[in-house]
Amino acid sequence: MSQTETAPSTFEPSIDQTTAPKKNLGDIFALAVGTTTTMWATAYLCRIPGALVPSPAILVLMLLILVGGGVVGGWRTARGPRAGLYSGLIVGLLNLMILGSLGHDLSNDQRIIHYYCISLPLSVIICGGLGFLGALIGSRLNPERRQRIYPIGAFPLVTTLATLWLIMAGGMVTGMNAGLSVPDWPDTFHYGMFLFPLAHMTGGVFFEHTHRLFGCLVGLVTLIQAVYIWRHENRRWVRWLSVTALVMVIIQGMMGGLRVTGHFTLATARHDMDPSSTLAVVHGIFGQMFFAVLVALAAACSRAWQSGLVQKARPSAKVGVMAAWALVGMLLIQLTLGSILRHEGKILALHITGAIIVLILSVFCGARAWGANPDQPILQRIGIALITMVFLQVMLGVSAVIALGGQGPLRHPDMAQAIVTTTHQVGGAVLLAIAVLLAVWTMRLEKPLETQSA
């Protein structure tokens, strides 16, 4: 039998695709991380400077999201109400990173005791209970208890989406020129990072501190993900890719802190710090590289990748792979130029030149994936998405230049300007994600014609 008739053994599914083994909690982690990220993102939008959403309304939204996460668990997994309970308990634990912010001051012993002895258990119990309630509702939509979430694929996908939100939060820090609004690290104005009062999160401090919190969430989730994949994934390269992502997020967090302090120190006074604009640029582009690794990991862990799809012989397979990776490399260069432009206000002409090259490469790669693979719908969809996204990104880039008046970063940008430039930055991350998907899926689904056996 020829190679075109059987899928390579390395692409065989590593776990059962229709049921969720009791010891495989990938679907639970995916639900928990997705619910937590949705809660934090909603709170971010409701508390962003200028928003007028009252606190009681935000609380109601948080509770509804918890119930909603449970509904998804009961509806999309074979676990029934337990899915909502388990994921809700994990959400309660993850939310401990922001729960301390709800107090006005946790610097005295009485409030700290109250936090650890009352608030923490209540968070876990309430989140677990609401998740269970939602799953009771959702399980009615799934009476056969069918598993519709692929555990080992869902977890990396949700981690990748959480990281995309982190990139957005980081973009708003730069867009609002708030990068040094918090003078110390890892503390925040002498408070522990997780105990800084919500009432003090105003102006630039809001953008800087919430970015740190999102970073902590993504870092913790990436650690859990690496342990999970190491235990449940048989492919060695996928396991090491998850470890690579973990190492990268640790380095990224350290660079984010050193961007503020300039060196390792526990000092809190500004005169003891040596902020680094160079590290700010490196921190920005390294975050995009970390995101690209997560995208590749999510693709490799997906149900489609492991479903036995057959490689097809293509005369231009080598060209397709090289062009796709060339696009990834060019996008990383372009994102580097964009990071320098956003922080330093230089090289606008060079950034525009890079955009033209990216546009040409993207159209070529997208058109090839679309036209050369009539029997590979995955590559066709990626090709269409690439062409669509690159033209959208060009329009976002033009909007960003107009918003800034053709200049670099403004000393006192307004919210509208920050949103436009950050949307352009996030668009670059999405374009990078599509390019990475094209590269890895081209390698997965195409092979050179000359390797076809008789």
C-alpha positions as a Markdown table, in Angstrom:
| # | Residue | x | y | z |
|---|---|---|---|---|
| 1 | Met | 0.0 | 0.0 | 0.0 |
| 2 | Ser | 1.4 | 3.4 | -0.9 |
| 3 | Gln | 2.1 | 6.2 | 1.5 |
| 4 | Thr | -0.8 | 8.2 | 0.1 |
| 5 | Glu | -3.2 | 5.6 | 1.3 |
| 6 | Thr | -2.1 | 5.4 | 4.9 |
| 7 | Ala | -1.4 | 8.1 | 7.4 |
| 8 | Pro | 2.1 | 8.1 | 9.1 |
| 9 | Ser | 2.1 | 6.4 | 12.5 |
| 10 | Thr | 3.3 | 9.5 | 14.2 |
| 11 | Phe | 0.0 | 11.2 | 13.5 |
| 12 | Glu | -2.1 | 8.6 | 15.2 |
| 13 | Pro | -4.4 | 9.8 | 18.0 |
| 14 | Ser | -2.8 | 9.5 | 21.4 |
| 15 | Ile | -6.0 | 9.2 | 23.3 |
| 16 | Asp | -9.6 | 8.1 | 22.6 |
| 17 | Gln | -11.5 | 10.8 | 20.7 |
| 18 | Thr | -15.1 | 10.0 | 21.8 |
| 19 | Thr | -14.8 | 9.6 | 25.5 |
| 20 | Ala | -13.1 | 11.5 | 28.3 |
| 21 | Pro | -11.0 | 9.1 | 30.4 |
| 22 | Lys | -11.5 | 9.8 | 34.1 |
| 23 | Lys | -7.8 | 10.5 | 34.6 |
| 24 | Asn | -7.6 | 12.8 | 31.6 |
| 25 | Leu | -8.8 | 16.2 | 32.8 |
| 26 | Gly | -7.9 | 18.2 | 29.7 |
| 27 | Asp | -11.5 | 19.1 | 29.1 |
| 28 | Ile | -11.9 | 20.3 | 32.7 |
| 29 | Phe | -8.7 | 22.4 | 32.5 |
| 30 | Ala | -9.9 | 23.9 | 29.2 |
| 31 | Leu | -13.3 | 24.8 | 30.8 |
| 32 | Ala | -11.7 | 26.3 | 33.9 |
| 33 | Val | -9.1 | 28.4 | 32.0 |
| 34 | Gly | -11.7 | 29.5 | 29.5 |
| 35 | Thr | -14.1 | 30.5 | 32.2 |
| 36 | Thr | -11.5 | 32.3 | 34.2 |
| 37 | Thr | -10.1 | 34.2 | 31.2 |
| 38 | Thr | -13.6 | 35.2 | 30.2 |
| 39 | Met | -14.3 | 36.5 | 33.8 |
| 40 | Trp | -11.1 | 38.5 | 33.9 |
| 41 | Ala | -11.5 | 39.9 | 30.4 |
| 42 | Thr | -15.0 | 41.0 | 31.2 |
| 43 | Ala | -13.9 | 42.6 | 34.5 |
| 44 | Tyr | -11.1 | 44.3 | 32.6 |
| 45 | Leu | -13.5 | 45.8 | 30.1 |
| 46 | Cys | -15.9 | 46.9 | 32.8 |
| 47 | Arg | -13.2 | 48.5 | 34.9 |
| 48 | Ile | -11.1 | 50.1 | 32.2 |
| 49 | Pro | -10.8 | 53.8 | 32.8 |
| 50 | Gly | -13.8 | 55.6 | 31.4 |
| 51 | Ala | -16.1 | 52.6 | 31.7 |
| 52 | Leu | -19.2 | 53.3 | 33.8 |
| 53 | Val | -20.3 | 49.8 | 34.7 |
| 54 | Pro | -21.4 | 49.7 | 38.4 |
| 55 | Ser | -19.8 | 47.1 | 40.7 |
| 56 | Pro | -23.1 | 45.2 | 41.3 |
| 57 | Ala | -23.5 | 44.7 | 37.6 |
| 58 | Ile | -20.0 | 43.4 | 37.3 |
| 59 | Leu | -20.6 | 40.9 | 40.1 |
| 60 | Val | -23.8 | 39.7 | 38.3 |
| 61 | Leu | -21.8 | 39.3 | 35.1 |
| 62 | Met | -19.1 | 37.2 | 36.9 |
| 63 | Leu | -21.7 | 34.9 | 38.4 |
| 64 | Leu | -23.4 | 34.5 | 35.0 |
| 65 | Ile | -20.1 | 33.6 | 33.4 |
| 66 | Leu | -19.5 | 31.0 | 36.1 |
| 67 | Val | -22.9 | 29.4 | 35.5 |
| 68 | Gly | -22.3 | 29.6 | 31.7 |
| 69 | Gly | -19.0 | 27.8 | 32.0 |
| 70 | Gly | -20.8 | 25.0 | 33.9 |
| 71 | Val | -23.5 | 24.9 | 31.2 |
| 72 | Val | -20.8 | 24.3 | 28.5 |
| 73 | Gly | -19.3 | 21.6 | 30.7 |
| 74 | Gly | -22.5 | 19.8 | 31.2 |
| 75 | Trp | -23.4 | 20.1 | 27.5 |
| 76 | Arg | -20.1 | 19.4 | 25.8 |
| 77 | Thr | -18.6 | 16.7 | 28.0 |
| 78 | Ala | -19.6 | 13.2 | 29.1 |
| 79 | Arg | -19.0 | 14.1 | 32.8 |
| 80 | Gly | -22.4 | 15.6 | 33.4 |
| 81 | Pro | -22.7 | 17.9 | 36.4 |
| 82 | Arg | -19.3 | 16.9 | 37.6 |
| 83 | Ala | -17.7 | 18.8 | 34.7 |
| 84 | Gly | -19.1 | 22.1 | 36.1 |
| 85 | Leu | -18.2 | 21.2 | 39.7 |
| 86 | Tyr | -14.5 | 20.3 | 38.9 |
| 87 | Ser | -14.0 | 23.2 | 36.5 |
| 88 | Gly | -15.7 | 25.6 | 39.0 |
| 89 | Leu | -13.4 | 24.5 | 41.8 |
| 90 | Ile | -10.3 | 25.2 | 39.6 |
| 91 | Val | -11.8 | 28.6 | 38.6 |
| 92 | Gly | -12.1 | 29.4 | 42.3 |
| 93 | Leu | -8.4 | 28.6 | 42.8 |
| 94 | Leu | -7.3 | 30.6 | 39.8 |
| 95 | Asn | -9.4 | 33.6 | 41.0 |
| 96 | Leu | -7.4 | 33.7 | 44.2 |
| 97 | Met | -4.8 | 35.7 | 42.2 |
| 98 | Ile | -7.2 | 38.6 | 42.1 |
| 99 | Leu | -9.4 | 38.0 | 45.1 |
| 100 | Gly | -7.0 | 39.8 | 47.4 |
| 101 | Ser | -7.5 | 42.9 | 45.3 |
| 102 | Leu | -11.0 | 43.3 | 46.6 |
| 103 | Gly | -9.9 | 44.4 | 50.0 |
| 104 | His | -9.0 | 48.0 | 50.6 |
| 105 | Asp | -5.8 | 47.2 | 52.5 |
| 106 | Leu | -4.4 | 43.7 | 53.3 |
| 107 | Ser | -1.3 | 45.1 | 55.0 |
| 108 | Asn | -2.6 | 44.3 | 58.5 |
| 109 | Asp | -2.8 | 40.9 | 60.1 |
| 110 | Gln | -6.6 | 41.0 | 60.6 |
| 111 | Arg | -7.4 | 41.5 | 56.9 |
| 112 | Ile | -4.8 | 38.9 | 55.9 |
| 113 | Ile | -6.4 | 36.3 | 58.3 |
| 114 | His | -9.8 | 37.2 | 56.9 |
| 115 | Tyr | -8.5 | 36.7 | 53.4 |
| 116 | Tyr | -7.0 | 33.3 | 53.9 |
| 117 | Cys | -9.5 | 31.9 | 56.3 |
| 118 | Ile | -12.8 | 33.2 | 54.8 |
| 119 | Ser | -12.4 | 34.7 | 51.4 |
| 120 | Leu | -10.3 | 31.9 | 49.9 |
| 121 | Pro | -12.6 | 28.9 | 50.9 |
| 122 | Leu | -15.7 | 30.9 | 49.9 |
| 123 | Ser | -14.2 | 31.6 | 46.4 |
| 124 | Val | -13.6 | 27.9 | 45.8 |
| 125 | Ile | -17.0 | 26.8 | 47.2 |
| 126 | Ile | -19.1 | 29.5 | 45.3 |
| 127 | Cys | -17.3 | 28.9 | 42.0 |
| 128 | Gly | -17.7 | 25.1 | 42.4 |
| 129 | Gly | -21.3 | 25.4 | 43.3 |
| 130 | Leu | -22.2 | 27.8 | 40.5 |
| 131 | Gly | -20.3 | 25.6 | 38.0 |
| 132 | Phe | -22.2 | 22.5 | 39.2 |
| 133 | Leu | -25.6 | 24.4 | 38.9 |
| 134 | Gly | -24.7 | 25.4 | 35.3 |
| 135 | Ala | -23.7 | 21.8 | 34.4 |
| 136 | Leu | -27.0 | 20.5 | 35.7 |
| 137 | Ile | -28.7 | 22.7 | 33.2 |
| 138 | Gly | -26.2 | 21.9 | 30.4 |
| 139 | Ser | -26.4 | 18.2 | 30.9 |
| 140 | Arg | -30.0 | 18.3 | 29.9 |
| 141 | Leu | -28.8 | 19.2 | 26.4 |
| 142 | Asn | -26.6 | 16.1 | 26.4 |
| 143 | Pro | -28.7 | 13.2 | 27.7 |
| 144 | Glu | -26.5 | 10.6 | 25.9 |
| 145 | Arg | -23.5 | 12.0 | 27.8 |
| 146 | Arg | -21.4 | 12.3 | 24.6 |
| 147 | Gln | -17.9 | 13.8 | 24.8 |
| 148 | Arg | -17.8 | 16.7 | 22.4 |
| 149 | Ile | -14.6 | 18.3 | 23.7 |
| 150 | Tyr | -11.3 | 16.7 | 22.7 |
| 151 | Pro | -9.4 | 16.9 | 26.0 |
| 152 | Ile | -5.8 | 17.0 | 24.9 |
| 153 | Gly | -6.7 | 19.5 | 22.1 |
| 154 | Ala | -9.0 | 21.8 | 24.0 |
| 155 | Phe | -6.5 | 22.7 | 26.8 |
| 156 | Pro | -3.7 | 24.1 | 24.5 |
| 157 | Leu | -6.3 | 25.9 | 22.4 |
| 158 | Val | -7.7 | 27.7 | 25.4 |
| 159 | Thr | -4.2 | 28.6 | 26.7 |
| 160 | Thr | -3.5 | 30.1 | 23.3 |
| 161 | Leu | -6.6 | 32.2 | 23.3 |
| 162 | Ala | -5.8 | 33.4 | 26.9 |
| 163 | Thr | -2.3 | 34.4 | 25.6 |
| 164 | Leu | -3.9 | 36.4 | 22.8 |
| 165 | Trp | -5.8 | 38.4 | 25.4 |
| 166 | Leu | -2.6 | 38.9 | 27.3 |
| 167 | Ile | -1.0 | 40.3 | 24.2 |
| 168 | Met | -4.0 | 42.7 | 23.9 |
| 169 | Ala | -3.5 | 43.8 | 27.5 |
| 170 | Gly | 0.2 | 44.4 | 26.9 |
| 171 | Gly | -0.6 | 46.4 | 23.8 |
| 172 | Met | -2.9 | 48.7 | 25.9 |
| 173 | Val | 0.0 | 49.2 | 28.3 |
| 174 | Thr | 2.1 | 50.5 | 25.4 |
| 175 | Gly | -0.7 | 52.3 | 23.7 |
| 176 | Met | -1.6 | 54.3 | 26.8 |
| 177 | Asn | 2.1 | 54.9 | 27.5 |
| 178 | Ala | 1.7 | 53.2 | 30.9 |
| 179 | Gly | 4.7 | 50.9 | 30.9 |
| 180 | Leu | 6.3 | 52.4 | 34.0 |
| 181 | Ser | 3.2 | 53.4 | 35.9 |
| 182 | Val | 4.1 | 50.8 | 38.6 |
| 183 | Pro | 7.6 | 51.6 | 39.8 |
| 184 | Asp | 8.4 | 48.3 | 41.5 |
| 185 | Trp | 8.5 | 44.6 | 40.7 |
| 186 | Pro | 7.5 | 41.9 | 41.7 |
| 187 | Asp | 5.6 | 44.0 | 44.2 |
| 188 | Thr | 3.1 | 46.7 | 43.2 |
| 189 | Phe | 3.5 | 49.9 | 45.3 |
| 190 | His | 4.9 | 47.9 | 48.3 |
| 191 | Tyr | 1.9 | 45.5 | 48.1 |
| 192 | Gly | 2.2 | 41.9 | 47.1 |
| 193 | Met | 1.3 | 41.6 | 43.4 |
| 194 | Phe | -1.9 | 39.7 | 44.3 |
| 195 | Leu | -3.0 | 42.0 | 47.1 |
| 196 | Phe | -2.9 | 45.4 | 45.4 |
| 197 | Pro | -6.3 | 47.0 | 46.1 |
| 198 | Leu | -8.7 | 47.3 | 43.2 |
| 199 | Ala | -9.6 | 50.8 | 44.4 |
| 200 | His | -6.1 | 52.0 | 43.5 |
| 201 | Met | -6.1 | 50.6 | 40.0 |
| 202 | Thr | -6.7 | 53.8 | 38.1 |
| 203 | Gly | -5.1 | 55.5 | 35.1 |
| 204 | Gly | -1.9 | 53.9 | 33.9 |
| 205 | Val | -1.6 | 51.8 | 37.0 |
| 206 | Phe | -4.7 | 49.9 | 35.9 |
| 207 | Phe | -3.2 | 48.9 | 32.5 |
| 208 | Glu | 0.2 | 48.0 | 34.0 |
| 209 | His | -1.0 | 46.0 | 37.0 |
| 210 | Thr | -3.8 | 44.1 | 35.2 |
| 211 | His | -1.2 | 43.2 | 32.5 |
| 212 | Arg | 0.9 | 41.6 | 35.2 |
| 213 | Leu | -2.1 | 39.7 | 36.6 |
| 214 | Phe | -2.9 | 38.3 | 33.1 |
| 215 | Gly | 0.7 | 37.4 | 32.7 |
| 216 | Cys | 0.6 | 35.4 | 36.0 |
| 217 | Leu | -2.5 | 33.6 | 34.9 |
| 218 | Val | -0.9 | 32.6 | 31.5 |
| 219 | Gly | 2.3 | 31.6 | 33.2 |
| 220 | Leu | 0.5 | 29.4 | 35.7 |
| 221 | Val | -1.7 | 27.8 | 33.0 |
| 222 | Thr | 1.3 | 27.2 | 30.8 |
| 223 | Leu | 3.0 | 25.3 | 33.7 |
| 224 | Ile | -0.1 | 23.2 | 34.3 |
| 225 | Gln | -0.4 | 22.6 | 30.5 |
| 226 | Ala | 3.2 | 21.3 | 30.3 |
| 227 | Val | 2.7 | 18.9 | 33.2 |
| 228 | Tyr | -0.6 | 17.7 | 31.6 |
| 229 | Ile | 0.9 | 17.2 | 28.1 |
| 230 | Trp | 3.9 | 15.4 | 29.5 |
| 231 | Arg | 1.6 | 12.9 | 31.2 |
| 232 | His | -0.9 | 12.4 | 28.5 |
| 233 | Glu | 0.9 | 12.9 | 25.2 |
| 234 | Asn | 3.0 | 10.1 | 23.6 |
| 235 | Arg | 4.8 | 12.2 | 20.9 |
| 236 | Arg | 8.1 | 13.2 | 22.3 |
| 237 | Trp | 8.4 | 16.4 | 20.2 |
| 238 | Val | 5.0 | 17.6 | 21.4 |
| 239 | Arg | 6.0 | 17.0 | 25.0 |
| 240 | Trp | 9.2 | 19.0 | 24.5 |
| 241 | Leu | 7.3 | 21.7 | 22.7 |
| 242 | Ser | 5.1 | 22.2 | 25.8 |
| 243 | Val | 8.3 | 22.5 | 27.9 |
| 244 | Thr | 9.7 | 25.0 | 25.5 |
| 245 | Ala | 6.5 | 27.1 | 25.9 |
| 246 | Leu | 7.0 | 26.9 | 29.7 |
| 247 | Val | 10.6 | 28.0 | 29.6 |
| 248 | Met | 9.6 | 30.8 | 27.2 |
| 249 | Val | 6.9 | 32.1 | 29.5 |
| 250 | Ile | 9.2 | 32.1 | 32.5 |
| 251 | Ile | 11.8 | 34.1 | 30.5 |
| 252 | Gln | 9.0 | 36.5 | 29.3 |
| 253 | Gly | 7.9 | 37.2 | 32.8 |
| 254 | Met | 11.4 | 37.9 | 34.0 |
| 255 | Met | 12.0 | 40.3 | 31.1 |
| 256 | Gly | 8.7 | 42.0 | 31.9 |
| 257 | Gly | 9.9 | 42.7 | 35.4 |
| 258 | Leu | 13.5 | 43.6 | 34.5 |
| 259 | Arg | 12.1 | 46.1 | 32.0 |
| 260 | Val | 10.9 | 48.0 | 35.1 |
| 261 | Thr | 13.7 | 47.4 | 37.5 |
| 262 | Gly | 16.7 | 47.1 | 35.1 |
| 263 | His | 18.2 | 44.5 | 37.5 |
| 264 | Phe | 17.2 | 41.9 | 40.1 |
| 265 | Thr | 16.2 | 43.8 | 43.2 |
| 266 | Leu | 13.5 | 44.0 | 45.9 |
| 267 | Ala | 13.8 | 47.7 | 46.2 |
| 268 | Thr | 10.7 | 49.8 | 45.7 |
| 269 | Ala | 12.1 | 53.3 | 45.3 |
| 270 | Arg | 12.3 | 54.8 | 41.8 |
| 271 | His | 15.9 | 55.9 | 42.2 |
| 272 | Asp | 16.9 | 52.3 | 42.8 |
| 273 | Met | 15.5 | 51.3 | 39.4 |
| 274 | Asp | 17.0 | 51.4 | 35.9 |
| 275 | Pro | 14.1 | 50.9 | 33.5 |
| 276 | Ser | 15.2 | 49.5 | 30.1 |
| 277 | Ser | 13.4 | 50.5 | 26.9 |
| 278 | Thr | 15.4 | 47.9 | 25.0 |
| 279 | Leu | 13.9 | 45.1 | 27.2 |
| 280 | Ala | 10.5 | 46.6 | 26.5 |
| 281 | Val | 11.0 | 46.0 | 22.8 |
| 282 | Val | 12.4 | 42.5 | 23.4 |
| 283 | His | 9.6 | 41.7 | 25.8 |
| 284 | Gly | 7.1 | 42.6 | 23.2 |
| 285 | Ile | 8.5 | 40.5 | 20.4 |
| 286 | Phe | 9.4 | 37.6 | 22.6 |
| 287 | Gly | 5.7 | 37.5 | 23.7 |
| 288 | Gln | 4.8 | 37.1 | 20.0 |
| 289 | Met | 7.3 | 34.2 | 19.7 |
| 290 | Phe | 5.8 | 32.5 | 22.7 |
| 291 | Phe | 2.4 | 32.9 | 21.2 |
| 292 | Ala | 3.6 | 31.3 | 18.0 |
| 293 | Val | 4.9 | 28.3 | 19.9 |
| 294 | Leu | 1.5 | 27.9 | 21.6 |
| 295 | Val | -0.3 | 28.1 | 18.2 |
| 296 | Ala | 1.9 | 25.3 | 16.9 |
| 297 | Leu | 1.3 | 23.2 | 20.0 |
| 298 | Ala | -2.5 | 23.7 | 19.8 |
| 299 | Ala | -2.4 | 22.6 | 16.2 |
| 300 | Ala | -0.4 | 19.5 | 16.9 |
| 301 | Cys | -2.7 | 18.5 | 19.8 |
| 302 | Ser | -5.9 | 19.1 | 17.9 |
| 303 | Arg | -8.3 | 16.3 | 17.0 |
| 304 | Ala | -7.9 | 17.0 | 13.3 |
| 305 | Trp | -4.1 | 16.6 | 13.4 |
| 306 | Gln | -4.4 | 13.2 | 15.1 |
| 307 | Ser | -7.4 | 12.0 | 13.1 |
| 308 | Gly | -5.4 | 10.1 | 10.5 |
| 309 | Leu | -5.5 | 12.6 | 7.7 |
| 310 | Val | -3.5 | 11.4 | 4.8 |
| 311 | Gln | -0.5 | 13.4 | 3.4 |
| 312 | Lys | -0.9 | 14.2 | -0.3 |
| 313 | Ala | 2.0 | 14.4 | -2.8 |
| 314 | Arg | 2.4 | 17.8 | -4.2 |
| 315 | Pro | 5.0 | 19.0 | -6.8 |
| 316 | Ser | 5.4 | 22.3 | -5.0 |
| 317 | Ala | 5.3 | 20.9 | -1.4 |
| 318 | Lys | 8.9 | 22.0 | -0.6 |
| 319 | Val | 8.1 | 25.5 | -2.0 |
| 320 | Gly | 5.0 | 25.7 | 0.1 |
| 321 | Val | 6.8 | 24.8 | 3.3 |
| 322 | Met | 9.7 | 27.1 | 2.7 |
| 323 | Ala | 7.3 | 30.0 | 1.7 |
| 324 | Ala | 5.2 | 29.5 | 4.8 |
| 325 | Trp | 8.1 | 29.5 | 7.1 |
| 326 | Ala | 9.6 | 32.5 | 5.3 |
| 327 | Leu | 6.3 | 34.3 | 6.0 |
| 328 | Val | 6.5 | 33.4 | 9.7 |
| 329 | Gly | 10.1 | 34.7 | 9.8 |
| 330 | Met | 9.2 | 37.9 | 8.0 |
| 331 | Leu | 6.2 | 38.5 | 10.3 |
| 332 | Leu | 8.5 | 38.2 | 13.3 |
| 333 | Ile | 10.8 | 40.8 | 11.7 |
| 334 | Gln | 7.8 | 43.0 | 11.0 |
| 335 | Leu | 6.5 | 42.6 | 14.5 |
| 336 | Thr | 10.0 | 43.5 | 15.8 |
| 337 | Leu | 9.9 | 46.7 | 13.7 |
| 338 | Gly | 6.4 | 47.4 | 15.0 |
| 339 | Ser | 7.6 | 47.0 | 18.6 |
| 340 | Ile | 10.5 | 49.4 | 18.0 |
| 341 | Leu | 8.1 | 51.9 | 16.4 |
| 342 | Arg | 5.6 | 51.7 | 19.2 |
| 343 | His | 8.2 | 52.2 | 21.9 |
| 344 | Glu | 10.8 | 54.4 | 20.2 |
| 345 | Gly | 8.8 | 56.2 | 17.5 |
| 346 | Lys | 11.3 | 55.4 | 14.8 |
| 347 | Ile | 11.6 | 53.4 | 11.5 |
| 348 | Leu | 8.0 | 54.1 | 10.3 |
| 349 | Ala | 9.1 | 53.9 | 6.6 |
| 350 | Leu | 11.0 | 50.6 | 7.3 |
| 351 | His | 7.9 | 49.2 | 9.0 |
| 352 | Ile | 5.7 | 50.2 | 6.0 |
| 353 | Thr | 8.2 | 48.5 | 3.6 |
| 354 | Gly | 8.0 | 45.4 | 5.7 |
| 355 | Ala | 4.3 | 45.5 | 5.5 |
| 356 | Ile | 4.5 | 45.4 | 1.7 |
| 357 | Ile | 6.7 | 42.3 | 1.8 |
| 358 | Val | 4.4 | 40.6 | 4.3 |
| 359 | Leu | 1.4 | 41.4 | 2.0 |
| 360 | Ile | 3.0 | 39.9 | -1.1 |
| 361 | Leu | 4.2 | 36.8 | 0.8 |
| 362 | Ser | 0.8 | 36.3 | 2.5 |
| 363 | Val | -1.1 | 36.6 | -0.8 |
| 364 | Phe | 1.3 | 34.1 | -2.4 |
| 365 | Cys | 1.1 | 31.6 | 0.4 |
| 366 | Gly | -2.6 | 32.0 | 0.9 |
| 367 | Ala | -3.4 | 31.6 | -2.8 |
| 368 | Arg | -1.1 | 28.6 | -3.1 |
| 369 | Ala | -2.7 | 26.8 | -0.1 |
| 370 | Trp | -6.1 | 27.6 | -1.4 |
| 371 | Gly | -5.6 | 26.7 | -5.0 |
| 372 | Ala | -3.1 | 23.8 | -4.8 |
| 373 | Asn | -5.1 | 21.7 | -2.3 |
| 374 | Pro | -8.7 | 21.1 | -3.6 |
| 375 | Asp | -8.7 | 17.8 | -1.5 |
| 376 | Gln | -7.3 | 19.4 | 1.7 |
| 377 | Pro | -10.0 | 21.7 | 3.1 |
| 378 | Ile | -7.9 | 22.6 | 6.1 |
| 379 | Leu | -5.2 | 24.1 | 4.0 |
| 380 | Gln | -7.9 | 25.8 | 1.8 |
| 381 | Arg | -9.5 | 27.4 | 4.9 |
| 382 | Ile | -6.1 | 28.6 | 6.2 |
| 383 | Gly | -5.2 | 30.1 | 2.9 |
| 384 | Ile | -8.5 | 32.0 | 2.7 |
| 385 | Ala | -8.0 | 33.2 | 6.3 |
| 386 | Leu | -4.5 | 34.3 | 5.6 |
| 387 | Ile | -5.4 | 36.5 | 2.6 |
| 388 | Thr | -8.4 | 38.0 | 4.4 |
| 389 | Met | -6.4 | 38.7 | 7.5 |
| 390 | Val | -3.4 | 40.3 | 5.8 |
| 391 | Phe | -5.7 | 42.8 | 4.0 |
| 392 | Leu | -7.5 | 43.6 | 7.2 |
| 393 | Gln | -4.2 | 44.1 | 8.9 |
| 394 | Val | -3.1 | 46.5 | 6.2 |
| 395 | Met | -6.2 | 48.6 | 6.9 |
| 396 | Leu | -5.6 | 48.5 | 10.6 |
| 397 | Gly | -2.0 | 49.7 | 10.0 |
| 398 | Val | -3.2 | 52.6 | 7.9 |
| 399 | Ser | -5.7 | 53.4 | 10.7 |
| 400 | Ala | -2.9 | 53.3 | 13.3 |
| 401 | Val | -0.8 | 55.7 | 11.3 |
| 402 | Ile | -3.7 | 58.1 | 10.9 |
| 403 | Ala | -4.6 | 57.8 | 14.6 |
| 404 | Leu | -1.1 | 58.8 | 15.6 |
| 405 | Gly | -0.8 | 61.6 | 12.9 |
| 406 | Gly | 2.1 | 59.8 | 11.2 |
| 407 | Gln | 4.2 | 60.1 | 14.3 |
| 408 | Gly | 5.5 | 57.6 | 16.8 |
| 409 | Pro | 4.1 | 57.0 | 20.3 |
| 410 | Leu | 2.3 | 60.0 | 21.8 |
| 411 | Arg | 3.2 | 61.4 | 25.2 |
| 412 | His | -0.4 | 61.6 | 26.3 |
| 413 | Pro | -2.4 | 59.3 | 24.0 |
| 414 | Asp | -6.2 | 59.0 | 24.4 |
| 415 | Met | -8.2 | 55.8 | 24.7 |
| 416 | Ala | -9.3 | 55.8 | 21.0 |
| 417 | Gln | -5.7 | 56.1 | 19.8 |
| 418 | Ala | -4.6 | 53.3 | 22.1 |
| 419 | Ile | -7.4 | 51.0 | 21.0 |
| 420 | Val | -6.6 | 51.6 | 17.3 |
| 421 | Thr | -2.8 | 50.9 | 17.7 |
| 422 | Thr | -3.5 | 47.9 | 20.0 |
| 423 | Thr | -6.0 | 46.4 | 17.6 |
| 424 | His | -3.3 | 46.6 | 14.9 |
| 425 | Gln | -0.8 | 44.9 | 17.2 |
| 426 | Val | -3.3 | 42.1 | 18.0 |
| 427 | Gly | -4.0 | 41.8 | 14.3 |
| 428 | Gly | -0.3 | 41.2 | 13.8 |
| 429 | Ala | -0.5 | 38.4 | 16.4 |
| 430 | Val | -3.5 | 36.8 | 14.7 |
| 431 | Leu | -1.7 | 37.0 | 11.3 |
| 432 | Leu | 1.3 | 35.3 | 12.8 |
| 433 | Ala | -0.9 | 32.6 | 14.2 |
| 434 | Ile | -2.4 | 31.9 | 10.8 |
| 435 | Ala | 1.0 | 31.8 | 9.2 |
| 436 | Val | 2.3 | 29.3 | 11.8 |
| 437 | Leu | -0.8 | 27.2 | 11.2 |
| 438 | Leu | -0.2 | 27.3 | 7.5 |
| 439 | Ala | 3.5 | 26.2 | 8.0 |
| 440 | Val | 2.8 | 23.3 | 10.3 |
| 441 | Trp | -0.3 | 22.1 | 8.5 |
| 442 | Thr | 1.5 | 22.2 | 5.2 |
| 443 | Met | 4.2 | 20.0 | 6.7 |
| 444 | Arg | 1.5 | 17.7 | 8.1 |
| 445 | Leu | -0.6 | 17.4 | 4.9 |
| 446 | Glu | 1.8 | 17.8 | 2.0 |
| 447 | Lys | 4.8 | 15.9 | 0.9 |
| 448 | Pro | 7.1 | 16.2 | -2.2 |
| 449 | Leu | 5.9 | 14.3 | -5.2 |
| 450 | Glu | 9.2 | 12.4 | -5.7 |
| 451 | Thr | 8.8 | 10.6 | -2.3 |
| 452 | Gln | 5.6 | 8.9 | -3.4 |
| 453 | Ser | 6.1 | 5.1 | -3.5 |
| 454 | Ala | 4.9 | 2.9 | -6.3 |
